[in-house]
Amino acid sequence: MTDSPDAQAPRNASPDGGVRAVDRALALLCAFRDEDGPLGLAEISRRVGLNMTTALRLLQTLEGQGFIQRLPSGGYLLGPALLLLGERFRRSLRLENHVLPALERLRTESAESAVFFVRDGGRRRCLYRLDAPQLVRAYAPIGEVLPLGHGAHGRALIALDTPGTPLPIVTRAERHPDLAAIAAPVLDAAGRVAGSIGISVPLYRFTPEMEALCRRLTMREAVQVSRELGGDPARLLASA
């Protein structure tokens, strides 16, 4: 008799196809918050919804690999192996690996030009750009330097300096009389603005429907790239 698919499934598999023990171990690591001191076993178990026997077994495994430290008092802290992994992540981080796929998604879904600017002292510089597939399109060469605080990207790069500034930034005929632009900041792991990402559109194509689409796409990619760079997009979402 052939086993049913359910019978063949590994017992330790989670419903989404992951490994339950790994999911639980990661949940234990994520249970620690910025303001926490050492946490006791009971508190960790409560936060992740595991019984203490299971939590203890997982903590012991994590401790053996340096991801958790157990103090003589019995409390638990995050371990030094996480710092090592974080440093490896930082060293391996390449902005283009995350920005260029995001720009490709923006260009494909909007059929308009997608751009990424970085701050360069008191100015902004076009670092990456993918041009629209249409004959009439917004254009700015890679490397072009423009004023900070002017245009959608110039404003987006400093938007978080003023709490309450709505995102994304939308401008019409500000940098050029025939162009509209939408941009939002991207954050890195230190909470700094790594750049601004967005879409440039000839003004005659910037209908209300196009604006709504570009707003949604720009915020989606700003949040996604921020996450990939290790940033916390909560500040972006709070202003959206």
Residue pairs with C-beta under 8 A, 6 or more apart in sequence:
12 19
12 20
12 21
13 19
13 20
14 20
14 23
21 58
24 48
24 50
24 54
24 58
25 58
25 61
25 62
27 48
27 50
28 44
28 48
28 50
28 55
28 58
28 59
28 62
28 68
29 62
29 67
29 68
29 78
29 82
31 39
31 44
31 47
31 48
32 39
32 77
32 78
37 75
38 71
38 73
38 75
38 76
38 77
39 75
39 76
39 77
40 74
40 75
40 76
41 52
41 55
41 56
41 59
41 74
41 76
42 52
44 55
44 59
44 76
45 51
45 52
45 55
48 55
50 58
59 68
59 70
59 76
62 68
62 79
63 69
63 70
63 79
65 79
65 81
66 79
66 80
66 81
66 84
67 78
67 79
67 81
67 82
68 76
68 77
68 78
68 79
69 76
69 77
69 78
69 79
69 80
70 76
71 77
86 189
89 189
89 230
90 189
90 230
93 229
93 230
95 127
95 194
95 195
95 229
96 128
98 225
98 228
98 229
99 116
99 127
99 128
99 186
99 195
99 197
99 225
100 128
100 130
102 114
102 116
102 197
102 221
102 224
102 225
103 114
103 115
103 116
103 128
103 129
103 130
103 197
103 221
104 114
104 130
105 217
105 221
106 112
106 114
106 130
106 197
106 198
106 199
106 217
106 218
106 221
107 113
107 114
107 130
107 131
107 132
107 133
109 213
109 217
110 199
110 201
110 210
110 213
110 214
110 217
111 132
111 133
111 134
112 132
112 134
112 137
112 138
112 199
112 200
112 201
112 205
112 210
112 214
113 129
113 130
113 131
113 132
113 137
113 138
113 139
113 199
113 200
113 201
114 129
114 130
114 197
114 198
114 199
114 200
115 126
115 128
115 129
115 130
115 140
115 153
115 183
115 197
115 198
115 199
115 200
116 126
116 127
116 128
116 129
116 186
116 195
116 196
116 197
117 124
117 125
117 126
117 127
117 146
117 153
117 154
117 156
117 157
117 183
117 195
117 196
118 124
118 125
118 127
118 157
118 194
118 195
118 196
119 125
119 148
119 157
119 193
119 195
120 145
122 148
123 145
123 146
123 147
123 148
124 145
124 146
124 147
124 148
124 153
124 154
124 157
124 196
125 143
125 144
125 145
125 146
126 140
126 141
126 142
126 143
126 144
126 145
126 146
127 142
127 195
128 142
129 140
129 141
129 142
131 137
131 139
132 138
136 202
137 200
137 202
138 176
138 179
138 181
138 200
138 201
138 202
140 146
140 200
146 153
146 154
146 175
147 154
148 154
148 157
148 158
149 155
149 158
150 174
150 175
151 171
151 174
151 175
151 181
152 168
152 169
152 170
152 171
152 174
152 175
152 181
152 182
152 183
152 196
152 198
153 169
153 181
153 183
153 196
153 198
154 175
155 169
155 171
155 183
156 167
156 168
156 169
156 183
156 184
156 185
156 196
156 198
157 185
157 193
157 195
157 196
158 193
159 165
159 167
159 169
159 184
159 185
159 239
160 185
160 193
160 235
160 239
164 239
165 239
166 239
166 240
167 184
167 185
167 219
167 222
167 236
167 239
167 240
168 182
168 183
168 184
168 198
168 215
168 218
168 219
168 222
168 240
169 182
169 183
169 184
169 198
170 180
170 181
170 182
170 211
170 215
171 180
171 181
172 180
172 203
172 206
173 179
173 180
173 203
174 181
175 181
177 203
178 202
178 203
178 204
179 200
179 201
179 202
179 203
180 200
180 201
180 202
180 203
180 206
180 211
181 198
181 199
181 200
181 201
182 198
182 199
182 201
182 211
182 214
182 215
182 218
183 196
183 197
183 198
183 199
183 218
184 196
184 197
184 198
184 218
184 219
184 222
184 236
185 193
185 195
185 196
185 222
185 236
186 193
186 194
186 195
186 196
186 197
186 222
186 225
186 226
186 229
186 231
187 193
187 194
187 226
187 229
187 231
187 232
187 233
187 235
187 236
188 194
188 226
188 229
188 230
188 231
189 229
189 230
189 231
191 231
191 232
191 235
194 226
194 229
194 231
197 218
197 221
197 222
197 225
198 214
198 218
199 214
199 217
199 218
201 210
201 214
219 236
219 240
222 233
222 236
223 233
223 236
223 237
226 232
226 233
226 236
227 233
